[in-house]
Amino acid sequence: MADKSTDPAAIWQNMVGEMEKGFNSFASQALASPEFSKLVNQVGGASAGAQKQFGELMEKYLVSMNLPSRAQMLSMAERLQSIEGQLNEVKALLYELHNSSGMPPDRSVAPRPPRTKQPPSARGEQK
């Protein structure tokens, strides 16, 4: 087995460990300072402002391209879900009504209305 003083893996592990200790102490000092906290707040505020402006710009772009925005798509999806729910309720009520009426299964389809337009042969026309 190689000696720890000449083993490259042991030297590497030692170097990485020392670097971690140095970084941890630097980060602890930076996080404790009020200047760092103020800087983080400023960066966060700027990022939020930029994101809001980008969203507004994208909304205007989509309107100019005659495309729906994310908010409009979400609104349409919510309305569609509401309509689907109402249709399911109507189907359930119709199913209950059908089952309670006692109609035989073969009469479940409504008869077609009488035909009012005569075929061409009955009118004396030729094809």
C-alpha positions in Angstrom: 0.0 0.0 0.0 1.3 3.5 -0.8 2.5 5.9 1.8 -0.1 8.6 2.7 2.5 11.4 2.1 3.1 10.2 -1.5 -0.3 8.8 -2.4 -1.9 11.1 -5.0 -5.5 10.2 -4.0 -4.7 11.1 -0.3 -3.1 14.4 -1.3 -6.1 15.2 -3.5 -8.6 14.4 -0.7 -6.5 16.5 1.7 -6.5 19.5 -0.7 -10.2 19.3 -1.4 -10.9 19.1 2.4 -8.9 22.2 3.0 -10.6 24.0 0.1 -14.0 23.1 1.6 -13.0 24.4 5.0 -11.8 27.7 3.5 -15.0 28.1 1.4 -17.2 27.3 4.4 -15.5 29.9 6.6 -15.7 32.5 3.8 -19.4 31.7 3.2 -20.2 32.0 6.9 -18.5 35.4 7.2 -20.3 36.6 4.0 -23.7 35.4 5.2 -23.3 37.1 8.5 -22.6 40.5 7.1 -25.5 42.9 6.5 -24.0 44.1 3.2 -24.3 40.6 1.7 -28.0 40.4 2.9 -28.7 43.8 1.3 -27.0 42.7 -1.9 -29.0 39.5 -2.1 -32.3 41.4 -1.6 -31.3 43.9 -4.4 -30.5 41.1 -6.8 -33.8 39.3 -5.9 -35.8 42.5 -6.5 -34.1 43.2 -9.8 -34.7 39.6 -10.9 -38.4 39.8 -10.0 -38.7 43.1 -11.8 -37.0 41.7 -14.9 -39.3 38.7 -14.8 -42.4 40.8 -14.6 -41.3 43.0 -17.5 -40.5 39.9 -19.6 -43.9 38.5 -18.8 -45.6 41.8 -19.9 -43.5 41.9 -23.1 -44.3 38.3 -23.9 -48.0 39.0 -23.4 -47.9 41.9 -25.8 -46.0 39.8 -28.3 -48.6 37.0 -28.1 -51.4 39.5 -28.6 -49.7 41.0 -31.6 -49.3 37.5 -33.1 -53.0 36.8 -32.3 -52.0 33.9 -29.9 -53.5 33.3 -26.5 -51.3 34.0 -23.4 -50.7 31.6 -20.6 -53.4 33.3 -18.5 -55.9 33.0 -21.3 -55.0 29.3 -21.8 -55.5 28.6 -18.1 -58.8 30.5 -18.2 -60.0 28.4 -21.2 -58.8 25.2 -19.5 -60.8 26.1 -16.3 -63.9 26.9 -18.4 -63.5 23.6 -20.3 -63.3 21.6 -17.1 -66.4 23.3 -15.8 -68.3 22.5 -19.0 -67.1 18.9 -18.9 -68.3 18.6 -15.4 -71.7 20.0 -16.3 -72.0 17.6 -19.2 -71.1 14.7 -16.9 -73.9 15.8 -14.6 -76.4 16.0 -17.5 -75.3 12.5 -18.7 -75.8 11.1 -15.2 -79.3 12.7 -14.9 -80.2 11.4 -18.3 -79.0 7.9 -17.4 -81.0 8.0 -14.2 -84.1 9.2 -16.1 -83.7 6.5 -18.7 -83.3 3.8 -16.0 -86.3 5.0 -14.0 -88.6 5.3 -17.0 -88.7 1.5 -17.6 -88.2 1.8 -21.3 -87.0 -1.4 -22.9 -83.3 -1.3 -24.1 -84.2 -1.5 -27.9 -86.3 1.6 -27.7 -83.6 3.7 -26.1 -82.9 5.4 -29.5 -85.5 8.0 -30.4 -87.3 7.4 -33.7 -86.4 9.5 -36.6 -88.8 12.3 -37.6 -90.8 11.7 -40.8 -89.1 12.6 -44.0 -90.5 15.8 -45.6 -88.4 16.0 -48.7 -89.4 13.4 -51.4 -86.7 11.5 -53.3 -86.1 12.7 -56.9 -87.8 9.7 -58.4 -91.1 10.5 -56.6 -91.0 14.1 -58.0 -90.5 13.0 -61.5 -86.9 14.1 -61.8 -84.2 12.1 -63.4 -80.7 11.5 -62.0 
